[in-house]
């Protein structure tokens, strides 16, 4: 799947920042987000100029995998209802 403008909804449960693990980080552009429940997340990949970056998303029963084509330092903005978590991500 390809998403524009770089926002995606995937099943997930956010309790707090430490419950949401993304790996590997640093990454070669492929990042895994393990699924914890059937709650939905909105995901946005943002570079440090504030520009949204396009990515592709592949889902399985255990995880969602983001594929980011650009190299650099990014923020993954992950939201669920009234909670938002920002995770730094390095793509080499």
N, C-alpha and C positions, 0 to 999 in steps of 0.2 A: 504494500500500500504506500502511496505517496500523499503527503499532506501539505497543503498550502492554505493559509500563511503560517505554517509550522506550529500548528496547535493540534493536539491529538487527545482523544479520550481513551483510556485503557482501564481495565479493572484493577483496583488497588485499594488498600486501606492505609491511611496515614494516621499514626498515633502521635509521633513526634519526629524530629529530624533524624534521630538515631535509628528509628525503625525503617527508614527508607534508605536502602543501600543500592548504590549504582556501582557497577564494576565492569571491566577494570577501569581504574582511574589512576594514572594516565591511560589513555586508550589509543588504539589505532583508528578509531572512528566508529567502532562497533561497541555499543554499550548495552548491558543487560540490566533490566529492572525486574527483580523477582516479584511475582504476584502473591499478595497476601490474602486477598478476599475478593468479593464481587463488587466492591465500591469502585467508582470511576474517578480517574484522574484526568486533568487537562495538563498537557505537557507542551512547553514552549522552549525552544533553544534560542538563546540570545547571545550575541557577541558583545564585547565590551564597549562597542560604540552604541549599543542599544538596538541594533538591527536584528530582526528575527531571521533565523537561519532555517532553510528547508532541510528536512530529513525524511527518511523512510522508516516505516515501523512494521515489524513482523511479530506476530503474536503466536504464542503456544499456550498450553494449559499451565505451564510453570512460570513463564516469564514473557516479558515484552522486550524486543531488541530494537534499539534505535541504531540507524546507520547514518552517520554525519560525514559528508564528503569533504568538508573544509577542515584545515588544520588551525589550531589556535587555542585560546582560552575562552571558555564559554560558561554561561550560567544556564542550568536547567531549571526552569521555573515550573514547579509542579504544584498544582492546586486541586483541592477537593472541598467543595462547598465553601466554607468560610476560612479554611486553612490554606496557606501557601508556604511551600518550602523552596528555598533556592539552594541548589547544589552547584559547586564549581566543578568544571570538567575540563581536563586538558586532552586535546586530540593532537597526537604527534603525526 
